[in-house]
């Protein structure tokens, strides 16, 4: 299989490249060359935000392309137009953020999506960016476009900082603010499971939208944090705090307390998707313990500090704020 990867050096793109190479696929990656790609990838340089940035792809044919773009949809529109007729299948790492908020728990791919356009250039909200890219691919590739609407993505190489923050916080030990309830069900996808599913779906030439995230309740907040304690070998004491107290204290879910959301509309939106279609198409999710242990091992291998995307806010709770709430 000749795979063209648009990206391929950071988090999801890197993991997809590694999985494709492990299958013996021939991988070519277009990126700016600011970070090294996995060994074995043929890199061609190009900046999709610059005029002529796709010149390196003016010729050549591939069996499939995988695209991880997250910004202005016009970049995906341009690549789709350029490659149509020279690739057989186009897979896109989209997001469940494309759905119109609020979204009832259990909603599937038929739920209403946000308004957008494939022709938007410049800065655009994340949801509109992903949806605009989907529209661009539907216009050019129709049923040959796979729209993998991922949810929360965790695992080694994470550059958002969510699971790395929890691991490093718990590794410091002592009393740890653990946002409850303990049995709060979570939905996420290990980047490696996303990569495996996307490449399997690409090989099978699947098209259309799929919610690609673990089944609701694949793990819980308690299981996640307890796995962090075991993986780090920490003496951390998890102090479970009711969500009402956390919200009343003005602590921001998702950012100050990564991954966690208090039960309610936003929680239903992000942790309550139907994934029956993707599961029916072969999606399998590894245990949370494996994701946590492998992420901790990767963190240790790079010195403990995870890379951070410049376009995403830093995450994590200030130690003084944590201490105040624990004291109360």
C-alpha positions as CSV (number, residue, x, y, z in Angstrom):
1,X,0.0,0.0,0.0
2,X,1.4,3.4,-1.0
3,X,0.2,5.9,1.6
4,X,0.5,9.7,1.4
5,X,0.4,11.2,4.9
6,X,-0.2,15.0,5.2
7,X,1.6,15.7,8.4
8,X,3.3,12.7,10.1
9,X,5.6,14.2,12.7
10,X,3.3,15.0,15.7
11,X,1.0,12.9,17.9
12,X,-1.7,11.4,15.7
13,X,0.1,11.8,12.4
14,X,3.3,10.3,13.9
15,X,1.4,7.3,15.3
16,X,-0.3,6.7,12.0
17,X,3.0,6.8,10.2
18,X,4.5,4.3,12.7
19,X,1.5,1.9,12.3
20,X,1.7,2.1,8.5
21,X,5.4,1.4,8.5
22,X,4.8,-1.6,10.8
23,X,2.4,-3.0,8.2
24,X,5.1,-2.7,5.5
25,X,3.4,0.1,3.7
26,X,5.3,2.7,1.7
27,X,4.8,6.0,3.4
28,X,5.4,9.5,2.0
29,X,4.7,12.5,4.2
30,X,4.3,16.1,3.3
31,X,5.2,18.5,6.1
32,X,7.3,21.6,6.8
33,X,10.2,19.5,8.0
34,X,10.4,21.3,11.3
35,X,10.4,17.9,13.2
36,X,11.8,14.6,12.2
37,X,9.4,12.0,10.8
38,X,9.7,8.3,11.9
39,X,12.6,6.5,10.3
40,X,11.4,4.9,7.0
41,X,9.1,7.7,6.0
42,X,9.9,9.5,2.7
43,X,9.5,13.2,3.5
44,X,8.7,15.9,1.0
45,X,8.6,19.5,2.2
46,X,5.6,21.7,1.9
47,X,3.7,24.4,3.8
48,X,0.0,24.1,3.2
49,X,-0.5,27.7,4.4
50,X,1.9,29.2,1.9
51,X,1.4,29.9,-1.8
52,X,2.7,26.9,-3.8
53,X,2.9,24.9,-0.6
54,X,1.6,21.8,-2.3
55,X,4.1,21.9,-5.3
56,X,5.9,18.8,-4.1
57,X,2.6,16.8,-4.7
58,X,2.1,18.1,-8.2
59,X,2.9,14.6,-9.6
60,X,2.8,11.1,-8.2
61,X,0.1,8.6,-7.4
62,X,-0.8,6.9,-4.1
63,X,-3.3,4.3,-3.0
64,X,-4.6,6.4,-0.2
65,X,-4.0,9.6,1.7
66,X,-4.5,10.3,5.4
67,X,-4.9,14.0,6.5
68,X,-4.7,15.3,10.0
69,X,-5.2,19.0,9.3
70,X,-7.0,21.1,12.0
71,X,-7.0,24.7,10.7
72,X,-8.5,26.6,7.8
73,X,-10.6,24.2,5.6
74,X,-9.3,25.8,2.4
75,X,-6.0,23.8,2.9
76,X,-7.9,20.5,2.8
77,X,-10.0,21.8,-0.2
78,X,-6.8,22.5,-2.1
79,X,-5.1,19.2,-1.4
80,X,-8.3,17.3,-2.2
81,X,-8.6,19.1,-5.6
82,X,-4.9,18.5,-6.4
83,X,-4.9,14.8,-5.5
84,X,-8.3,13.8,-6.9
85,X,-7.7,11.3,-9.6
86,X,-4.2,10.3,-8.3
87,X,-5.3,8.7,-5.0
88,X,-7.9,6.1,-4.5
89,X,-9.1,7.0,-1.0
90,X,-8.9,10.0,1.3
91,X,-9.1,9.6,5.1
92,X,-9.4,12.6,7.3
93,X,-8.9,12.8,11.1
94,X,-11.9,14.9,11.9
95,X,-13.5,15.5,15.3
96,X,-16.8,15.0,17.2
97,X,-16.6,18.8,17.7
98,X,-18.3,19.1,14.3
99,X,-21.7,18.3,16.0
100,X,-24.0,21.2,16.9
101,X,-24.0,21.8,20.7
102,X,-25.8,20.6,22.8
103,X,-25.9,17.0,21.8
104,X,-27.9,14.4,23.7
105,X,-26.0,11.4,25.1
106,X,-26.0,8.4,22.7
107,X,-26.2,10.5,19.6
108,X,-24.7,8.9,16.4
109,X,-23.3,10.2,13.2
110,X,-26.7,11.4,12.0
111,X,-26.8,14.2,14.6
112,X,-26.9,17.8,13.4
113,X,-23.5,19.4,12.6
114,X,-22.3,23.0,12.7
115,X,-22.5,25.3,9.7
116,X,-19.3,25.8,7.8
117,X,-17.7,26.1,4.3
118,X,-14.7,24.4,2.6
119,X,-13.5,27.8,1.3
120,X,-12.7,29.4,4.7
121,X,-9.2,30.8,5.0
122,X,-7.4,32.2,8.0
123,X,-8.4,31.7,11.6
124,X,-11.6,29.8,12.2
125,X,-13.1,28.1,15.3
126,X,-12.1,24.4,15.6
127,X,-15.5,23.0,15.0
128,X,-16.0,25.0,11.8
129,X,-12.5,24.1,10.7
130,X,-13.1,20.4,10.9
131,X,-16.5,20.5,9.4
132,X,-15.4,22.7,6.5
133,X,-12.6,20.2,5.8
134,X,-15.2,17.4,5.8
135,X,-17.3,19.4,3.3
136,X,-14.3,19.8,1.0
137,X,-13.6,16.1,1.0
138,X,-17.3,15.2,0.4
139,X,-17.3,17.5,-2.6
140,X,-14.2,16.1,-4.2
141,X,-14.2,12.4,-3.1
142,X,-17.8,11.6,-2.2
143,X,-18.0,8.1,-0.8
144,X,-14.2,7.7,-1.1
145,X,-13.7,10.1,1.8
146,X,-13.5,8.6,5.3
147,X,-14.3,11.1,8.1
148,X,-13.0,9.7,11.3
149,X,-14.7,11.9,14.0
150,X,-12.4,11.3,16.9
151,X,-13.1,12.2,20.5
152,X,-10.6,12.8,23.2
153,X,-7.3,11.4,22.0
154,X,-4.7,10.1,24.6
155,X,-1.6,8.0,24.5
156,X,2.2,8.3,23.8
157,X,3.3,11.4,21.9
158,X,0.3,13.4,23.2
159,X,1.0,17.1,22.6
160,X,-2.1,18.5,24.4
161,X,-0.9,17.6,27.9
162,X,-4.0,16.1,29.4
163,X,-2.9,12.6,30.4
164,X,0.8,13.7,30.8
165,X,-0.4,16.3,33.4
166,X,-2.2,13.8,35.4
167,X,0.7,11.4,35.3
168,X,3.2,14.1,36.4
169,X,0.9,15.4,39.1
170,X,0.3,12.0,40.6
171,X,4.0,11.2,40.4
172,X,4.7,14.1,42.7
173,X,2.6,12.3,45.3
174,X,0.8,13.6,48.4
175,X,-2.9,14.4,48.5
176,X,-4.3,14.7,44.9
177,X,-7.6,16.4,44.1
178,X,-9.5,13.7,42.3
179,X,-12.6,15.0,40.5
180,X,-15.7,12.8,41.1
181,X,-17.7,10.9,41.0
182,X,-15.3,8.0,41.1
183,X,-17.4,6.0,38.7
184,X,-17.8,8.8,36.1
185,X,-17.8,7.1,32.7
186,X,-15.2,8.3,30.2
187,X,-14.9,8.1,26.4
188,X,-11.5,8.6,24.7
189,X,-9.4,6.9,22.0
190,X,-5.8,5.8,22.3
191,X,-4.0,7.3,19.3
192,X,-2.7,3.9,18.4
193,X,-6.2,2.4,18.3
194,X,-7.3,5.4,16.1
195,X,-4.4,4.7,13.8
196,X,-5.1,1.0,13.5
197,X,-8.8,1.6,12.8
198,X,-8.1,4.3,10.3
199,X,-5.6,2.2,8.3
200,X,-7.9,-0.8,8.4
201,X,-10.8,1.3,7.2
202,X,-8.5,2.8,4.5
203,X,-7.5,-0.6,3.3
204,X,-11.2,-1.6,3.2
205,X,-12.1,1.7,1.4
206,X,-14.7,2.7,3.9
207,X,-16.3,6.1,3.4
208,X,-18.5,8.4,5.3
209,X,-18.6,9.6,8.9
210,X,-17.7,7.5,11.9
211,X,-17.5,8.4,15.6
212,X,-14.1,7.0,16.5
213,X,-13.8,6.9,20.3
214,X,-14.2,4.2,22.9
215,X,-17.6,2.9,23.8
216,X,-19.2,4.9,26.7
217,X,-17.9,3.6,30.0
218,X,-14.8,2.0,28.5
219,X,-13.2,3.3,31.6
220,X,-14.0,5.6,34.5
221,X,-12.3,8.6,36.2
222,X,-11.5,6.3,39.1
223,X,-9.9,3.6,36.9
224,X,-7.9,6.2,35.0
225,X,-6.4,7.9,38.0
226,X,-5.8,4.7,39.9
227,X,-4.0,3.4,36.8
228,X,-1.8,6.6,37.0
229,X,-0.9,5.8,40.6
230,X,0.1,2.3,39.8
231,X,2.1,3.3,36.7
232,X,4.1,5.9,38.4
233,X,4.6,4.0,41.6
234,X,3.5,7.1,43.5
235,X,2.4,7.4,47.1
236,X,-0.4,9.8,45.9
237,X,-3.5,9.9,48.0
238,X,-6.5,10.4,45.7
239,X,-9.0,12.7,47.5
240,X,-12.3,12.4,45.7
241,X,-14.3,15.7,45.6
242,X,-17.9,16.0,44.5
243,X,-18.3,17.9,41.2
244,X,-20.6,20.5,42.8
245,X,-17.8,21.6,45.1
246,X,-15.3,21.8,42.2
247,X,-17.7,23.9,40.1
248,X,-18.5,26.2,43.0
249,X,-14.8,26.8,43.6
250,X,-14.5,28.2,40.0
251,X,-12.2,25.4,38.8
252,X,-12.4,24.9,35.1
253,X,-13.2,21.4,34.0
254,X,-11.3,20.0,30.9
255,X,-8.5,22.6,31.2
256,X,-7.6,22.9,34.9
257,X,-8.7,19.4,35.5
258,X,-7.9,17.7,32.2
259,X,-10.2,15.0,30.7
260,X,-12.8,15.6,33.5
261,X,-16.2,17.2,33.0
262,X,-19.0,17.6,35.6
263,X,-22.1,15.7,34.7
264,X,-24.4,17.8,32.4
265,X,-24.8,18.9,28.8
266,X,-21.1,19.2,28.0
267,X,-20.3,15.9,29.6
268,X,-23.0,14.2,27.5
269,X,-21.6,15.9,24.4
270,X,-18.0,14.7,24.9
271,X,-18.4,11.4,26.8
272,X,-21.7,10.0,25.6
273,X,-21.4,9.3,21.9
274,X,-22.7,6.2,20.1
275,X,-19.9,4.4,18.4
276,X,-21.8,1.4,17.1
277,X,-20.9,2.2,13.5
278,X,-17.1,2.2,14.2
279,X,-17.3,-0.8,16.4
280,X,-19.2,-2.6,13.7
281,X,-16.4,-1.7,11.4
282,X,-13.7,-3.2,13.6
283,X,-12.8,-0.6,16.2
284,X,-11.2,-2.1,19.2
285,X,-9.9,-0.2,22.2
286,X,-7.0,-1.4,24.5
287,X,-7.4,-1.2,28.3
288,X,-6.9,2.1,30.0
289,X,-4.0,0.6,32.0
290,X,-2.0,0.0,28.8
291,X,-2.6,3.6,27.6
292,X,-1.5,5.0,31.0
293,X,1.6,2.8,31.4
294,X,2.8,3.4,27.8
295,X,2.3,7.1,28.1
296,X,4.2,7.2,31.4
297,X,7.1,5.2,29.8
298,X,7.2,7.6,26.8
299,X,7.2,10.6,29.2
300,X,10.1,9.1,31.1
301,X,12.0,8.5,27.9
302,X,11.8,12.2,26.9
303,X,12.6,13.6,30.4
304,X,9.1,13.8,31.8
305,X,8.0,17.0,30.1
306,X,5.5,16.5,27.2
307,X,5.6,18.7,24.1
308,X,2.8,21.3,24.0
309,X,0.9,22.5,20.9
310,X,1.2,26.3,20.6
311,X,-2.4,26.6,19.4
312,X,-3.9,24.8,22.5
313,X,-4.1,26.2,26.1
314,X,-1.9,24.8,28.8
315,X,-3.7,22.4,31.1
316,X,-3.5,21.6,34.7
317,X,-4.5,22.9,38.2
318,X,-2.3,25.4,40.1
319,X,-0.9,23.7,43.2
320,X,-2.2,26.5,45.5
321,X,-5.7,26.2,44.2
322,X,-5.6,22.5,44.6
323,X,-4.4,22.8,48.2
324,X,-7.1,25.3,49.0
325,X,-9.9,23.1,47.8
326,X,-8.4,20.0,49.5
327,X,-8.1,22.0,52.8
328,X,-11.8,23.1,52.5
